[in-house]
Amino acid sequence: MKSGRIAVLAHITNHMPTSELQALDAAHHLHPFTNGNELKNTGVRVITRADGVMLTDSDGNTYLDAMAGLWCVNLGYGRSELADAAARQMRELPYSNTFFQTSHVPAISLANRLAELAPHDLNNVFYAGSGSEANDTNIRLVRTYWAEAGKPEKKIIISRHNAYHGSAMGSGSLGGMSYMHAQGGLPIDNIHHIDQPYWYGEGGDVGPDEFGLERARQLERKILEFGQDRVAAFIAEPIQGAGGVIIPPKTYWPEIQRICNQYNVLLIADEVITGFGRTGRWFGSETLDIKPDVMTIAKGLTSGYAPLGASLVNDRIAEVLNGCEFAHGYTYCGHPVCCAVALENLRILDEEKIIERAGRIMAPYLKEKWESLAEHPLVGEATIIGHMGSIALSPDKQNRARFANDEEAGTICRRKCYENGLIMRPVHGRMVISPPLIITEDEIDQLAERAWKALDQTRSQILDEGLMKSVH
Ligand SMILES: *Cc1c(COP(=O)(O)O)cnc(C)c1O
């Protein structure tokens, strides 16, 4: 029985009927961030192939993937150079480790390339398999740094509510998603959260600039509450991604930077989404003029073609860490195949000037089209920076009101998007996009048209079902 089923699975192609794939998926596959029983009722959507910005499912439907997968396929789908790089590396050296005084060419080359690309003196690379792992590394890394520097009491890490830093015990604790903390005993000790700089949702009657300063100064108050001798680091996404693409007021980051400098608190910029062109420059820290001590990268590093993450660390931290044995590492730190894929991805991004073109030429076009969605009766605001944007769904846009049931409104909108051949993702009453950087003008037009149509249909359904109730 068992072996028969495995034989079937080994031959799964897009020729197998969708209903069979759905039944097999429901039988044995536990999905992340998914209610399994609900999924069994609706049937999973099976994606079978992709090219450029378009996905195809097992029924032959196509979708414009305005999310670039999970914010990661910066280069777009279907670049065979990356497949070739992986195959070449697998033949030459499929695996080798970086523990115990050994290394290999892809890990060496990529570390040097990243040191060239990264801003300031983020010249040192500690590899991980993902963003979650890299942020778990960061927790131990900054605490070890302070201990080695003679300040073992500096252990507390301050983060923000509604931040996303990954899903492991440490990175999930750094994150500020309360529904995640509710499961499995998070957060771990010595991690604390301040409020997010979300002016549209939480600013009330205060202007954005003043609000940005207020929210930044929560960090100062937290540091003073614990004492600067106990605070190791502050971690934040330059622009929150999974929290709803929340672009902070322009006063926010300069004040955060001042506070970190003044109180000798390390600044960790989680650039897992904002890295590799997402905001129009190579790194969000450049776009927003931030000077982090540690930077988390993953996702766009390989454009999602292989799993890889890393912590980039400045020279001062590296010098101290190199003075001890940092008893930390993963079997797949600097995996050769993933590093080879990353190198090829970075080569193409650079040589084809994809980030430059996306930032200088396509981003203004995308911004114009995206911001025109703010004219839709269901949209409270439309904001975007580079190739990452969001709209707020609102039943009463004059008052920046939220839907009483904003999860439901978002879910309806996501479904309407799919029905119109568009993938957008709902987050707490916002719809977010993060398209591949190679998206063309025509495809941007399609994105905006499909989004508008989906919004119309969402509004009709919300009116039909009497879901217009708002909260302020
Ligand atoms: C996705 C994400 C992570 C986690 O990365 P994984 O590769 O999913 O573990 C961490 N930080 C941010 C900002 C992310 O968006």
The ligand as an SDF file (V2000), in Angstrom:
LIG
                    3D

 15 15  0  0  0  0  0  0  0  0999 V2000
   10.3690   36.1400    5.7930 C   0  0  0  0  0  0  0  0  0  0  0  0
   11.0480   36.9590    6.8230 C   0  0  0  0  0  0  0  0  0  0  0  0
   11.8760   36.3840    7.7850 C   0  0  0  0  0  0  0  0  0  0  0  0
   12.0150   34.8960    7.9240 C   0  0  0  0  0  0  0  0  0  0  0  0
   12.6640   34.3350    6.8530 O   0  0  0  0  0  0  0  0  0  0  0  0
   12.4540   32.7500    6.5370 P   0  0  0  0  0  0  0  0  0  0  0  0
   13.3930   32.5190    5.4090 O   0  0  0  0  0  0  0  0  0  0  0  0
   11.0080   32.5790    6.2080 O   0  0  0  0  0  0  0  0  0  0  0  0
   12.8190   32.0320    7.7640 O   0  0  0  0  0  0  0  0  0  0  0  0
   12.5440   37.2010    8.6410 C   0  0  0  0  0  0  0  0  0  0  0  0
   12.4240   38.5340    8.5710 N   0  0  0  0  0  0  0  0  0  0  0  0
   11.6190   39.1270    7.6780 C   0  0  0  0  0  0  0  0  0  0  0  0
   11.5570   40.6090    7.6330 C   0  0  0  0  0  0  0  0  0  0  0  0
   10.8890   38.3610    6.7860 C   0  0  0  0  0  0  0  0  0  0  0  0
   10.0550   38.9360    5.9300 O   0  0  0  0  0  0  0  0  0  0  0  0
  1  2  1  0
  2  3  1  0
  2 14  2  0
  3  4  1  0
  3 10  2  0
  4  5  1  0
  5  6  1  0
  6  7  2  0
  6  8  1  0
  6  9  1  0
 10 11  1  0
 11 12  2  0
 12 13  1  0
 12 14  1  0
 14 15  1  0
M  END
$$$$
